[in-house]
């Protein structure tokens, strides 16, 4: 009798081990395990190998758990019958239900959840041996199950879903959204994941705001414009502003002027200009970042499907999408957003929707328009007059200034600041 009871206790401990192992190996942080493996942790490498063969791992645990559970229940029933007769079946069922639920399921799984990473590292060597023993049996069972699925017209899919992996990564980032100490890191990580969903036309400097120089001007005037500009790379155009013939670097101009002994009138800026690099406006930021690295370039000209110049995009524009605005002593500060005491914001029409969403955690759509003025025009389906008020996506839009057909200033009131009292 003592041997049977000891065997039952051992089987219950083994049952708890299987339950805790399943939870620990499932909940353990994959990024942490990969990092530890890179640092040389052999146990973390075992955890990663087990994750790579997750079906065999879970199948082996399930097989072991089922065998142990049935065996322990059978032995407990046998012992109870020998002690209490036929009523022992009821006693054994009640006791085993409580013991298994509390001590073999809830307790080990709760502990495994609270110490998932350490528990996974501890049990990985044991589970590797267990999977090696039961792996072939589990593989045979999977083949049988796959055959049944095909028989009923279903198909087993085990390939890694890239979209699901990205969604999981985004979810992991958003989990820490409420932690202020990681807010900046969260924004940068989210921006990196969005690089493939944003096109260069969303972040470029529009041609109206871009600095370009007429190559037909006298050399001294060209040099004066270059020195007055806050940019180091400036496009040159000839005959008309759409005909970009090259991009001149301010440092190259200064070197040439010095080489000529200060005789600026002998300077030929066209010879100093590099060939312009044109890219379509539909290029994603991830593609353009890769192209910048391959070409070792920092500057590109954005054109539409008809070849018309739309604007300029630089490496800094893409980096600012990740880390936020990068300002230096030569940047021109433009106050595009001015908070008001009543909770509203006076926003320049050229401010991009992405900048507003990222700065204030708004969710204004940027699929149909890049700027806040463009969004107002798209949603209102008209060119509004000064003073007109609209409400879209819970925000109140009031047109403050308009220059010809361009909306230059908008009062934007977020939904949290109160209800809209006037609406067109």
N, C-alpha and C positions, 0 to 999 in steps of 0.2 A: 504493500500500500504506500509506504514511504517513497519507494522508487517511482511509482506512478505519479504521486503528487509532485515530486521533484521534477519529473519529466514535464508535467503540465506547466509548472512555473518557468522552466527553461523555454518551453515553446511560447509562452506568453511574452517572455523577454525578447525572444526572437521576432515575434509578431510586432512588438513595439519598435524593434530595430528597423524592420522593413518599412513601417509607417513613417518613422522619422527620417529614414534614408530617402524615401521618395520625396518628401516635402523639402528636405534640405537641398538635394541635388536639383530639384525643380526651381526652387526660389533663389538659390545662390546667384550672385551677380556675375553675369557673363563678362562684362567689361573688367571687373576686378580680377576674375580668374585669368583672363588673357594677360592682364598687366603682371600678375604674379608669375605667370609662366615665362613671360619675357624677362623677369627678374631672376629666373632660375629655380623657381619652386616646382619640384617634381610632383608634389601632390596636386597642385593646381593644374599641371599638365594632364594628370589622370582625370580630373574633373572635366576638363575640356574634351578629352577623348570620349568620356562617357556621354557628354552632351552631343558629340558628333554622331553617336549611335544611340540616340534617345529612345528609339523604338525598342531596341534590344534591352536597354536599361530598364525601361518601364515594364516591358513584357516579362523580364526576369524577376523583377520585384513583385509583379502581380502573381506570377507563377509560384514563387516562394511563399508569398503572403497567403495565397489560397491553400497551398498544401499544409502549411503550418496551422492555419486557422481550422481547417477541417480535422486535422490530426488532433489538435488540442481539444476541440469540442468533442470528438469521439472519445478520447481518453477521459475527459471530465465526466461525460455521460456514463461511461463504464464504471468509474469510481463511485459516482453518485448512486447508480443502481445497486452496486454491491453493498452500499451503506444504508440506503433508504428504500430499496425495492423499486417497484414501478414508479413511485412518486419521485424518484431520483431524477427522472427525465426532466420534470418541471423545475426541480431545484437547480439542476445543472444548467438548464437554459437561462434561468433568471440570473444566477451568479455569473455565468460566462458573459452574458450580455452586458452587465454592469462593468465587470472587470475589463473586458475587451474594449468597451466604449471609452471608459475613463483612462485606464492605464496603458492600453495598447494603441489607442487612436488619438484622443484629444491631448493627453499629456505629452507624448513624444512629438506630435505634430506641432503643438504650441511651442515646445522648446526648440524644435528645428526652425520654426519661423523666426523666432527671436534671435537665434544664433546660426542662421543659415550658412553663412560663409565659413565659419570655423567648423561647423558640423560637417559640411560637405568635404572640406579638406581632411577631416579626421576619418571619415568612412570611405573615402574614394578608393584606397588600396583594397579594402575588403570587398567592396562592390565590384571592383575590376575582376577579382578572382571569381566572384559569384556569376558575373555576366559571362566570363569565359567558359564556365561550366554549363550554364543553361542557355548560352547564346545560340548554339546550333538548334536546340529544340525550339526556341522562340522563332528562329528564322524559318523553320519548317512550318510552324503554326501560321506565321505571316503569309507564307506562300499559299497555304490552304485558304486563309481568309481572303487574300487577293483573288484567288480563283472563284470563291463564292461571290465576291463583289462583281467580278466580270460576268458571272453567270446571270446576275440580276441587272446587268447594264450599267453598273457603277464602275468607277475607276479610282484606284488609290493614288493619291497625289502626295509625293513626299518632297518635291523640290522646294527649295527656299523661296519664299515670296518676298521679293525685294521691297515691294510697296508696303507689305506688312512689317518688314524690318524697319523701314523708315518711319512708319506710323508708330511703332513701338519706341523708337528713339525719340521722336517728337513728344510722345507721352511721358517718357522719362524726364525730359527737359521741363515739361509743363508741371510735373509733380512738385517741383521745387519753386513754382512761381511765387508762392507767398513768402519765401525766405529772402529778405531784403539783401542779405550779405552776398547772395549769388545772383542778384537781379541782372547785373551787367553781363555776367558770364552767360546767363540764360538767353539774353537778347542776342548776343553774338552767335551762340550755337544755333539758335532758331534762324538767324539770318543766313548762316552758312548752308543750312538745309534748304533755304528758299532760293539759293542762287540759280538753281536750274529751273525755277518757275518765274523768274523775272528777266525781262528782255532789256537790252541796252537803251532802248528808247525811253524806258522808265527812269533812268538815272542820268542820261546824257545832259549836257549843257545845250540848250536849244540855240539854234543859229542866231536868233535875235540877241541872245546874251553872250554869244561867243565873240571873242576878239579875233578879227582877221585883218590882213593888211593887203592893200592894192600893190602888187608887184611893179606897177607902172609909175609909182611915185618916185621922186628923186631920192637917192640913197640917204641923204641927211634926214629927210622926213621919215623914212622907214626906220632908221636907227632911233630917232626921237620917239616914235610910237612903240618900238620894242622896249625902250628904257622906261616909258611911262606905264607899260603893261605890268601886271602882277604875275604874268605867266611866263614860263621859260620856252614853251613850244607854241608857235603861232602859225596858222595856215596862211599861205600866200595865194591870192587869186589874181586872175588876169582877165580883162575885158568885162566880166560880170562875176558877182560874188559866188555863183554856183560853180564856176570854173576854177577849182582848186588845183594849182600846179605844183605845190610842194609845201613842206612844213619846215620852217626855219627855227633853229635853236638859238636862244639868246647868247649862250656861251660861244657858239661858233661865230656869231657876228662880232662879239667883243675880241675874239682872237684874230679875226680877219682885219678889224680896224687897227689893232696894235701892229699886225704884220705890215700894214700899209703905212705905218708911221703916223696915224691919225688923219690921213687924207681920205675922208669918208666919201668924197665924190667919186673916188675910183672903185668903190665897193660895188660888187655885183651880187646882190642877195640871191638871185636865182641859182647861182653856182653853189651857194652854201646850203640851199634847201634840199632836204631829203625827199624821196618819192612819197606821195601821200598814200595812206593805207585806208581803203574804203571797206566798210563792213555793212551788211544789211541790218535794218532796224529790228528784225526778228531774232537776232542772235541773243542767246541767253547769257547771263552774266557768268555762269560756270564755263560755257564754251569760250567766252571772250577772255576770261582769266587764264584759261589753258593756252589760248592763242597768244596772249601777251607774254607768257612764260616761254613758249616755244620760239617766238620771233624776237624775244628780248626787246620788246617795244613797250612804250608807256602811253601811246597816243594813237587814236583811230578816229576816222571821220565816218559818221553814220549817214547812210542814204536810204531812201525808200525804194519801193519796187520799180519806180521809174528812173532811179538814179539821181533824184534831186537831193541836195544836201539838207539834212534835218538838224544835225548838230554834231557835237564832239563828245567822245567818251574817253576817259583816261583810266589808268590803273588805279589812281587815287579814288576815282568815283566808285569803283567796285569795292575797294578796301573800306571805304566809308559806309558801304552797305552792311559791312560786317561789324566794324568797330565804332561806327558813328562818325560825326564830323571830325575831320582832321584839319586843324587851323594852324597856320604858321604866321610869322611876322609880316608876310607879304599878302596874306589873304585879305580880301575885301569883305568886311562883315556886313551881311544883309539881314536886317531884322524882318524876317518873313512872318513871324507869329508874335503877336502882342497880346498877352493875357489882360483881361479887363476885370474890374473889381466885382462885377455882377456874375462872374463865372464864364462869360463868353470869351471868344478870341477873335481879334481882328487879324485876318490872314490875307497875305498877298495872293493874288490869283495864281501866281506861278509856283507856289509851294506844292510839292508833290504829296500825293495821298499817302505814299509809303512812309514818308518822313513823319507825317502826322500820326499815322497808325502806330509807328514804332515809338514815337515820343510819348504819346498819351494812352497807349494801349487801346486805341479805337479799332473798329472793324469796318471802316468805310471801304467799299469795293474799289479795286483799282484795275479791273479787267478791261473796262471800256474807256477809261481816261486815266492819264498819268497825274494831272494836276487837279487841285481842288476847283479851279474855275472850269476845267474841262468836265469834271463830274457834274457840276451845276448845269452846264449847257446840255450835257447828255441826258440828264434826268428831266430837265424842264422842257426840252424839245423846242427851245426858243432862245433868243438873245434878250435876256431880261433888262428891264430899265432900272435905274438907280432907285432904291427904296422898296423894290419888290421883295417879298418874303416867300420862301418855300420851306417845306419840310420833307426831308428824305431820310430814310433809315434812322428815324428818331432824332435827327439833328435839325436845327433851325438855321436856314441860310438866308442872310439879308445882304442884298447887293448894296455896297457903300459907294463904290466908284466904278466908272466904266470909261474906257478910252476908245472911242469909235465902237468897234464890235468886240473889243477885248475887255473881259471882266478883270479889273486890276485889284480890287479889294472887296473882301467878303467878311461880314460878321457871322461867325460860326458859334452856335450855342449847342453844347452837348446835351443829351437827354437828361442827364443827372442833375442839371442846374434848374430844372423846373419845366412846366408845361409851356407850350407855344400858345401865345395869346392872339397871334395874327397870322394868317395863312392865305396864300393865293393859290 
